[in-house]
Amino acid sequence: MANYSSKINKIRTFALSLIFIGFIVMYAGIFFRSSPLIMTIFMILGLLFIVASTIIYFWIGMLSTRSIQVKCPNCGKPTKMLGKVDMCMYCREPLTLDRKLEGQEFDESFNKKSRK
């Protein structure tokens, strides 16, 4: 079985990594103190990474309000679902709301509209 995680957690992890990348880029700018232009470019680039992270966090927050909250049959904890199939945020149990997909091997491509 592949290493799956819930879609919401994947997006949050990506946004968190953007924050760290932004700080690293800004920190790298300190090494160019002798050239204010290069240092400023690094600082602005790092700031853009952090702003992008903020936008992504806002976007996933808005998606979370529209997600469906279900009770995981495996661990019993409430978890949020995006799309037809998703994973439990806690125990990574495959979840689906589509009766036709019950019992099938978990595949994230079930969420794509072009899949037949």
C-alpha positions in Angstrom: 0.0 0.0 0.0 1.3 3.4 -0.9 1.9 6.1 1.7 -1.3 8.2 1.6 -2.4 11.0 3.9 -5.4 13.2 4.1 -5.6 15.9 1.5 -6.0 18.6 4.1 -2.9 17.5 5.9 -0.9 17.4 2.7 -1.8 21.0 1.9 -1.0 22.1 5.4 2.4 20.4 5.3 3.1 22.1 2.0 2.2 25.5 3.5 4.4 24.9 6.5 7.3 23.9 4.3 6.9 27.2 2.4 7.4 29.1 5.7 10.6 27.3 6.4 11.8 27.8 2.8 11.1 31.5 3.2 13.1 31.7 6.4 16.0 29.8 4.8 16.0 32.1 1.8 15.9 35.2 4.0 18.7 33.8 6.1 20.8 33.1 3.0 20.4 36.8 2.2 22.4 37.7 5.3 25.5 36.2 3.6 25.3 38.9 0.9 25.5 41.9 3.3 28.2 43.4 1.1 25.7 43.7 -1.8 22.5 45.4 -0.6 20.7 44.6 -3.9 21.3 40.9 -3.7 20.5 40.8 0.0 17.2 42.7 -0.7 16.3 40.3 -3.4 16.8 37.3 -1.1 14.7 39.1 1.7 11.9 39.9 -0.7 11.9 36.4 -2.2 11.8 34.9 1.3 8.9 37.2 2.2 7.0 36.0 -0.9 7.4 32.4 0.2 5.9 33.3 3.6 3.0 35.3 1.9 2.3 32.4 -0.4 2.1 30.1 2.7 -0.3 32.5 4.4 -2.5 32.5 1.3 -2.5 28.7 1.2 -3.3 28.4 4.9 -6.3 30.8 4.3 -7.4 28.7 1.2 -7.2 25.4 3.1 -9.1 27.0 6.0 -11.9 27.9 3.6 -11.9 24.4 2.1 -12.1 22.9 5.6 -15.3 24.8 6.3 -16.9 23.1 3.2 -15.5 19.7 3.9 -17.7 16.8 5.2 -17.0 15.7 8.7 -17.4 11.9 9.2 -16.6 9.5 12.0 -13.8 7.1 11.2 -15.0 3.5 11.4 -11.5 2.4 12.5 -10.5 4.8 15.2 -13.8 6.5 16.0 -12.5 10.0 15.7 -14.2 12.7 13.7 -12.2 13.5 10.5 -12.8 15.8 7.5 -13.1 14.5 4.0 -12.5 16.4 0.7 -13.7 14.6 -2.4 -15.1 11.1 -3.0 -12.2 9.4 -1.2 -9.8 10.5 1.5 -7.8 9.2 4.4 -8.6 9.5 8.1 -6.4 12.3 9.6 -5.5 10.2 12.5 -5.2 6.5 11.6 -5.0 6.8 7.7 -8.0 4.5 7.2 -9.3 4.9 3.6 -12.7 6.6 3.6 -15.3 7.0 0.9 -18.9 8.4 0.7 -19.5 6.7 -2.7 -21.2 3.3 -2.2 -19.8 2.1 -5.6 -16.2 2.5 -4.3 -16.7 0.6 -1.0 -14.4 -2.4 -0.8 -12.2 -1.3 -3.7 -8.5 -0.7 -3.3 -7.9 2.9 -2.3 -6.8 5.1 -5.2 -6.6 8.9 -5.1 -7.6 9.0 -8.8 -11.2 8.3 -7.7 -11.5 12.0 -7.0 -10.6 13.0 -10.6 -13.7 13.7 -12.7 -12.1 12.3 -15.9 -11.7 8.8 -14.4 -14.4 6.4 -15.6 
